[in-house]
């Protein structure tokens, strides 16, 4: 099976592209070209598409999409309420949802959400790994196991914090707000404890293999986004952003779709400059604006 990006690169217009073209009022050939170039993504895991997922797209020239974060917590976790959150999100027009559950039967809750969702479902796999193994107790193999499981279940896109290199940790210490990303904080503790490179970066090519098999879209996590206005465009943010651009190209070279998270807190007079910089460094990949 081809990914949407592979099909687009081969000049093939998929049925999903045709449906999105009609909905977005964009000529289908332009849509196909932008999927091929990476400027548009169609989050569409083949195992979710086989159920009730309605195709949608994110990126250049399309309507802005809105994601809803949801999930069970250690203080409150019921499957019925998670499904009710999904239905409310769909009813009020959410374009995607992210299951960020950290308690309960994580696999069962996620599967139920995917089975009932007509919109793409995203996750942050490292959250599940930490619940199972602790912040310092997991291995790269644990991450791969959970990522494969979630891909098999039908997750359409995953936040993968592979851009936070060990060499960037000293840059964080210069900040007022430090690392505000939860995934980034987990990785910073893991790298410091084990004195090893980011485990997600260690297995990045294996993650691409899994995403290629199921057509999962990367949402490359911006672990060094500024947590306060004073940290905007600092050395840490730009270093990670440049590297995220390199990782984007690595995924595209295999036909795997990518969007990039960012930018965090930005002074209002710098928003235009910031977005142009992010688009330039990440080669016009769509941005998941936080």
C-alpha positions as a printed Julia matrix, in Angstrom:
290×3 Matrix{Float64}:
   0.0    0.0    0.0
   1.24   3.5   -0.84
   1.12   6.38   1.59
  -0.78   9.47   0.47
   2.58  11.16  -0.11
   3.95   8.26  -2.15
   0.83   8.23  -4.3
   1.04  11.99  -4.83
   4.71  11.76  -5.8
   3.82   9.11  -8.39
   1.17  11.39  -9.91
  -1.72   9.37  -8.47
  -4.84  11.19  -7.28
  -6.37   9.11  -4.49
 -10.06   8.97  -3.66
  -9.25  10.83  -0.42
  -7.64  13.65  -2.4
 -10.74  13.9   -4.59
 -13.02  14.2   -1.54
 -10.79  16.79   0.11
 -10.53  18.76  -3.14
 -14.31  19.09  -3.33
 -14.64  20.05   0.34
 -11.79  22.59   0.29
 -12.62  23.92  -3.19
  -9.02  23.42  -4.28
  -8.19  21.99  -7.73
  -7.28  18.36  -7.14
  -4.05  18.58  -9.12
  -2.82  21.45  -6.93
  -3.77  19.43  -3.86
  -1.85  16.42  -5.16
   1.22  18.55  -5.93
   1.24  20.04  -2.43
   0.88  16.61  -0.81
   3.82  15.45  -2.93
   5.86  18.51  -1.89
   4.98  18.06   1.79
   3.1   21.37   2.04
  -0.16  19.51   2.75
  -0.71  16.4    4.9
  -3.63  13.99   4.92
  -3.57  12.23   8.34
  -5.08   8.87   7.45
  -3.88   5.66   9.08
  -5.0    2.78   6.85
  -6.49   0.97   9.86
  -8.61   4.0   10.8
  -9.55   4.73   7.2
 -11.06   1.24   7.0
 -13.58   2.26   9.69
 -15.42   5.61   9.71
 -12.68   8.22   9.2
 -13.68  11.1    6.92
 -10.61  12.31   4.95
  -9.32  15.78   5.79
  -6.14  17.73   5.08
  -3.92  20.32   6.76
  -1.61  22.8    5.08
  -0.99  25.39   2.42
  -4.06  27.03   0.92
  -6.54  25.08   3.05
  -8.88  26.18   5.79
  -7.2   26.41   9.2
  -7.91  23.28  11.23
  -8.66  23.08  14.96
  -7.53  20.24  17.2
  -9.11  19.28  20.54
  -6.98  17.74  23.29
  -8.74  15.22  25.54
  -7.86  12.32  27.77
  -8.32  10.57  31.09
  -6.23  11.62  34.09
  -5.11   9.79  37.26
  -7.82  11.73  39.08
 -10.66  10.75  36.76
 -10.81   8.07  34.09
 -13.9    6.5   32.52
 -14.34   5.22  28.98
 -17.88   6.6   28.68
 -16.73  10.12  29.47
 -13.86   9.93  26.98
 -16.3    8.91  24.26
 -18.61  11.74  25.31
 -15.7   14.18  24.92
 -15.14  12.83  21.41
 -18.8   13.28  20.48
 -18.83  16.86  21.86
 -15.66  17.68  19.91
 -17.14  16.31  16.68
 -20.49  18.01  17.27
 -18.87  21.43  17.62
 -16.68  21.06  14.56
 -13.26  19.86  15.75
 -11.1   18.8   12.8
  -8.86  16.43  14.79
  -8.56  15.17  18.35
  -5.62  14.07  20.46
  -5.99  11.38  23.09
  -3.58  12.41  25.84
  -4.83   9.93  28.44
  -2.47   9.11  31.29
  -4.67   6.76  33.33
  -7.09   3.87  32.98
  -6.77   1.14  30.36
  -4.91   3.29  27.85
  -5.06   0.8   24.99
  -8.77   0.09  25.42
  -9.67   3.79  25.67
  -7.61   4.63  22.59
  -9.1    1.8   20.55
 -12.64   2.85  21.48
 -11.92   6.45  20.47
 -10.46   5.38  17.13
 -13.36   3.01  16.47
 -15.89   5.8   17.07
 -14.04   8.8   15.62
 -14.83  10.19  12.17
 -11.91  12.65  12.47
  -8.17  11.94  12.7
  -6.84  10.83  16.09
  -3.41  11.84  17.38
  -1.35  10.71  20.37
   1.92  11.34  22.2
   3.33   7.8   22.57
   5.97   8.73  25.14
   3.16   9.47  27.63
   2.09   5.81  27.62
   5.68   4.59  27.87
   6.27   6.76  30.95
   3.07   5.49  32.58
   4.32   1.94  32.07
   8.04   2.32  32.84
   8.61   5.65  34.59
  10.55   8.68  33.39
  13.99   7.07  33.67
  13.09   3.38  33.32
  12.12   3.05  29.66
  14.26   2.05  26.69
  14.19   2.93  22.97
  12.71  -0.54  22.42
   9.82   0.33  24.78
   9.1    3.4   22.66
   9.11   1.37  19.45
   6.77  -1.23  20.94
   4.21   1.41  21.97
   4.5    3.33  18.69
   3.87   0.14  16.7
   0.91  -0.79  18.92
  -0.68   2.63  18.47
  -0.09   2.54  14.7
  -1.73  -0.9   14.51
  -4.72   0.45  16.44
  -5.21   3.17  13.83
  -3.69   6.36  15.27
  -3.45   8.86  12.4
  -0.65  11.11  13.64
   1.8   10.99  16.53
   3.84  13.64  18.3
   7.44  12.46  18.16
   9.94  14.64  20.06
  12.99  13.53  18.06
  14.37  17.04  17.47
  15.63  17.59  21.04
  19.27  16.54  20.8
  21.4   15.92  23.88
  23.74  18.73  22.8
  20.85  21.24  23.14
  20.41  20.7   26.9
  22.97  23.39  27.9
  21.07  25.91  25.77
  17.95  25.36  27.88
  19.78  26.48  31.02
  20.11  29.99  29.55
  16.33  30.41  29.46
  13.93  32.11  31.82
  11.24  29.45  31.35
  13.38  26.38  30.58
  11.66  23.4   28.92
   7.88  23.71  29.06
   7.02  20.77  26.8
   5.99  17.72  28.88
   7.55  15.37  26.35
  10.65  17.53  26.28
  10.92  17.53  30.05
  10.7   13.73  30.1
  13.44  13.43  27.48
  15.68  15.96  29.2
  15.55  13.92  32.42
  16.11  10.64  30.52
  19.1   11.95  28.54
  20.69  13.5   31.63
  20.18  10.34  33.69
  21.47   7.89  31.06
  23.98  10.26  29.41
  22.68   9.09  26.05
  21.22  10.71  22.92
  17.46  11.27  22.68
  15.97   7.75  22.46
  13.43   8.86  19.83
  16.28  10.11  17.67
  18.11   6.81  18.16
  15.16   4.93  16.62
  13.98   7.56  14.15
  14.49   5.39  11.07
  12.6    2.51  12.71
   9.73   4.89  13.48
   9.7    5.9    9.81
   9.39   2.2    8.91
   6.28   1.87  11.09
   4.73   5.1    9.83
   5.36   4.02   6.26
   3.57   0.72   6.86
   0.4    2.33   8.24
   0.59   5.84   6.69
   0.91   7.57  10.05
   1.75  11.28   9.88
   4.59  12.7   11.98
   3.79  15.63  14.22
   7.37  16.55  15.08
   7.33  17.9   18.62
   8.82  21.29  19.4
  10.28  20.44  22.79
  12.22  23.72  22.88
   9.36  26.04  22.0
   9.53  29.25  24.06
   7.52  28.99  27.25
   7.57  32.75  27.66
   7.89  35.75  25.36
  11.42  36.44  26.6
  12.66  33.1   25.23
  11.27  33.56  21.72
  13.77  33.0   18.9
  16.51  32.09  21.33
  19.41  29.79  20.51
  17.64  26.68  21.82
  14.46  27.18  19.79
  16.31  27.9   16.55
  18.74  24.99  17.0
  15.88  22.53  17.39
  13.88  24.11  14.57
  16.77  23.7   12.13
  17.15  20.07  13.13
  13.4   19.47  12.78
  13.82  20.62   9.18
  16.45  17.91   8.69
  14.19  15.26  10.23
  11.34  16.42   7.98
  13.47  15.72   4.92
  14.44  12.29   6.26
  10.78  11.32   6.57
   9.83  12.8    3.19
  12.63  10.85   1.51
  10.76   7.69   2.5
   7.3    8.99   1.56
   6.1    9.68   5.11
   4.01  12.79   5.82
   5.14  15.42   8.32
   3.73  18.39  10.17
   5.79  20.34  12.7
   4.72  21.71  16.07
   5.4   25.3   17.06
   6.07  28.0   17.91
   4.85  28.48  21.51
   4.85  32.0   23.03
   5.72  34.78  20.56
   5.42  38.58  20.98
   2.62  39.85  18.76
   4.94  41.99  16.62
   7.12  38.92  15.88
   4.4   36.46  14.8
   4.77  37.05  11.05
   8.56  36.88  11.22
   8.38  33.73  13.35
   6.07  31.84  10.99
   8.11  32.79   7.93
  11.25  31.54   9.67
   9.59  28.27  10.67
   8.29  27.69   7.14
  11.73  28.39   5.69
  13.64  26.12   8.08
  11.1   23.3    7.76
  10.63  23.54   3.98
   6.96  24.63   4.02
   5.75  21.65   6.06
   2.41  22.44   7.77
   2.69  23.83  11.3
   0.71  22.58  14.26
   0.52  25.92  16.08
   0.5   25.65  19.87
